[in-house]
Amino acid sequence: MTAKIVLVEHHDEPHDDLACAFLGRKGFSLEWRRPFAGDVLEPPGPDTAGVVVLGGAANVDQMDQFDYLLDEARWMETCLHREIPLLGLCLGGQLLAHILGAQVAPHAEGIEEFGLYPVHALSDGTDFVPENFHAVQFHSRGFDIPNGAQVLAHGALFPNQAFRYGKRAIGIQFHPECTLPILHRWQALADAPWDKPGTQTRDQQDRLAAQHLAATHHWFEQFLDTFFDLPAVDAF
C-alpha cells in the first residue's frame, strides 16, 4: 500500500506549490481535498502518512461564514488524536492553534503581512530556521501559542511564527511552500492588500524573493523530508 499525504486546500489553484512537488517526488501518493467545494474529509486510514492543511483567504474568526472550516477543525482534531503527522501552513497553522485552545485574531494595529519577512529562531538555541531566513507571508491574522506547545520561531510584526505540539503537529504562520509563480499570482489578485500597513511594495517583494526564495525552498524541502519520515504509529 502506497503511503499517502492528504493536502487540504481552500481555493481553486494549480497544484504547483513546493509541498506538493516535493512530497510527490518523495514517493507519496497525494490526495487533494477541497472542503470549500463540498469534499468530505474522511477519517484518516492506515495508509495516511501525513496531512498538510494549506492557507486561504477565509479566517478562523469567520467560521460562521465559512462553515467548512469547522468541519476541517474537527477532522484535524481526529488527526491529532490518531497521531497523524499534521502540518498547518498559514490558515492551516491558525486552525491548529484554534483547536488547541489558542486565540487567532487580527493585529491590534491593523497590520498585515504581504511579502517576504525575516523569521528568526529563538534565542534559547532552538534552530528551527537558519540565520537570515526570509519567508513569504500573506495574512491578516496571527495565532497565540497554545498551552503545552513549543515555540519554534518568531517575527517582528506577528511575533508567533511557528510552534510544535507534541512530536507530530507543527503550525507555521508563513508560506514556505510558496514558489515565485505563486507569489506572482498573489501579487495579481484584485484584493491584494497593497494599501494595508505592514505590506511591502511589489518592488520590495520581487527583490527579496530574488535574494531569499531559493534558500527558503531548500530549508522547506529538508523540513518536509524529516517531518514526514517519522516512524508510523498504530493508532487504529
C-alpha positions in Angstrom: 0.0 0.0 0.0 1.4 3.4 -1.0 1.5 5.9 1.8 -0.4 9.0 1.1 -0.4 12.6 2.2 -3.7 14.4 2.4 -3.5 18.0 1.3 -6.4 20.3 2.3 -6.8 23.3 0.1 -9.1 26.4 0.3 -9.1 27.7 -3.3 -9.2 26.5 -6.9 -5.5 26.9 -7.7 -2.9 24.9 -9.6 -1.2 22.2 -7.6 2.3 23.8 -8.1 3.3 24.5 -4.5 6.5 23.2 -3.1 4.9 20.8 -0.6 3.0 19.1 -3.5 6.1 18.9 -5.7 8.5 17.6 -3.1 6.2 15.1 -1.4 5.2 13.7 -4.9 8.9 13.3 -5.7 9.5 11.6 -2.4 7.1 8.8 -3.5 3.9 9.6 -1.5 0.5 9.4 -3.1 -1.1 12.8 -2.9 -4.8 13.2 -2.1 -6.2 16.7 -2.5 -9.3 17.5 -0.6 -11.5 20.7 -1.1 -13.9 21.1 1.8 -14.8 24.6 0.5 -16.2 22.9 -2.6 -18.1 20.2 -0.7 -15.4 17.5 -0.3 -16.0 15.3 2.8 -12.9 14.8 4.9 -12.9 11.0 5.6 -11.2 9.8 8.8 -7.6 9.1 8.1 -6.8 5.4 7.3 -3.7 3.3 8.0 -2.2 4.4 4.7 -2.3 8.1 5.7 1.3 9.1 6.3 0.6 12.8 7.0 -1.6 15.8 6.4 -0.9 19.3 5.1 -3.5 22.0 5.7 -2.8 24.9 3.4 -3.6 28.6 3.6 -6.6 30.5 2.3 -8.4 33.8 2.4 -11.0 32.7 5.0 -10.2 33.2 8.6 -10.7 31.3 11.8 -12.9 34.1 13.3 -15.2 33.7 10.2 -16.4 30.2 10.8 -20.0 31.4 10.8 -19.4 32.5 7.2 -17.2 29.5 6.2 -18.7 26.6 8.0 -16.4 24.1 6.2 -13.6 25.5 8.5 -15.5 23.9 11.4 -15.5 20.6 9.6 -11.8 20.9 9.0 -11.1 21.7 12.6 -13.0 18.6 13.8 -11.1 16.5 11.2 -7.8 17.9 12.3 -8.7 17.0 15.9 -9.1 13.4 14.8 -5.7 13.5 13.1 -4.1 14.8 16.3 -5.9 12.0 18.3 -4.6 9.4 15.9 -1.1 10.9 15.9 -1.0 11.5 12.2 1.8 13.9 11.3 0.0 17.2 10.7 1.4 20.4 9.2 -0.6 23.6 9.1 0.5 26.4 6.9 -0.8 30.0 7.5 -4.6 29.3 7.8 -3.8 25.7 8.5 -1.5 26.8 11.3 -4.1 29.1 12.6 -6.7 26.3 12.6 -4.3 24.1 14.5 -3.7 26.8 17.1 -7.5 27.3 17.4 -8.3 23.6 18.0 -5.6 23.6 20.7 -7.3 26.4 22.5 -5.2 29.4 21.4 -6.6 32.7 20.2 -6.4 33.6 16.5 -7.0 37.3 15.8 -6.1 40.4 13.7 -3.2 42.5 14.6 -4.2 45.1 17.2 -2.9 47.9 14.9 -4.5 46.6 11.7 -1.1 45.4 10.4 -1.0 42.8 7.7 2.0 40.9 6.2 2.3 40.5 2.5 5.7 40.0 1.1 8.9 38.3 2.4 9.7 39.0 6.0 12.5 37.8 8.4 11.7 34.8 10.6 14.0 34.1 13.5 14.9 31.1 15.6 14.7 31.5 19.3 17.5 32.9 21.4 17.4 29.7 23.6 19.1 27.8 20.9 16.1 26.4 19.1 17.3 26.2 15.5 14.0 25.7 13.6 15.1 28.1 10.9 18.6 29.3 9.9 20.1 32.8 10.3 18.9 35.5 7.8 15.8 33.4 6.9 13.1 35.2 5.0 9.7 33.7 4.0 6.7 34.7 2.1 3.8 36.0 4.3 0.2 36.7 3.3 -2.1 37.1 6.2 -4.1 39.5 8.4 -4.5 37.2 11.4 -2.0 35.7 13.8 -2.1 33.0 16.4 -1.1 32.8 20.0 0.9 29.8 21.2 -1.3 27.0 22.5 -0.7 25.8 26.1 1.7 22.8 26.0 3.1 23.8 22.7 6.8 24.7 22.0 7.5 28.0 20.2 9.8 27.4 17.2 10.2 30.8 15.5 9.2 34.4 15.9 8.9 37.6 13.8 8.6 41.3 14.3 5.1 42.3 13.1 3.4 39.0 14.1 5.6 37.6 16.9 4.4 33.9 16.7 5.6 32.3 13.5 5.8 28.6 14.3 5.0 26.1 17.1 5.2 22.4 17.7 2.6 20.4 19.6 3.8 17.0 20.6 6.0 15.3 18.1 3.6 15.2 15.2 2.0 18.6 14.7 3.5 21.8 13.6 1.8 25.1 12.9 3.5 27.7 10.7 2.4 31.2 10.0 4.5 31.8 6.9 4.3 30.2 3.5 7.4 28.1 2.8 5.5 26.3 0.1 5.2 29.5 -2.0 7.1 29.5 -5.3 7.8 32.5 -7.4 4.9 31.8 -9.8 2.5 31.6 -6.8 3.8 34.8 -5.4 3.2 36.5 -8.8 -0.4 35.1 -8.8 -0.9 36.6 -5.4 0.5 39.9 -6.4 -2.0 40.0 -9.3 -5.1 39.4 -7.1 -7.7 42.1 -7.2 -7.9 42.1 -3.4 -4.1 42.0 -2.7 -3.6 44.3 0.4 -1.3 46.8 -1.1 -2.8 49.6 0.9 -2.5 47.9 4.3 0.0 48.8 7.0 2.8 46.3 7.0 2.5 45.3 3.4 5.7 45.6 1.2 5.7 47.1 -2.2 5.9 44.8 -5.2 9.4 46.0 -5.9 10.4 45.1 -2.4 8.8 41.7 -2.7 10.5 40.9 -6.0 13.9 42.0 -4.7 13.6 39.9 -1.6 12.3 36.9 -3.5 15.3 37.0 -5.7 17.6 37.1 -2.7 15.9 34.6 -0.4 13.4 32.3 -2.0 15.8 29.6 -3.1 17.2 29.3 0.4 13.7 29.2 1.8 12.8 26.3 -0.6 16.0 24.4 0.4 15.0 24.7 4.1 11.5 23.6 3.4 12.4 20.5 1.5 14.8 19.5 4.3 12.0 20.1 6.8 9.4 18.0 4.8 11.9 15.2 4.4 12.4 15.0 8.2 8.8 15.7 9.3 7.1 13.1 7.1 9.8 10.4 7.8 8.6 9.9 11.4 8.0 6.2 12.2 4.4 5.1 11.9 2.2 4.8 15.0 -0.5 2.2 15.0 -3.4 4.2 16.4 -6.2 2.2 14.8 
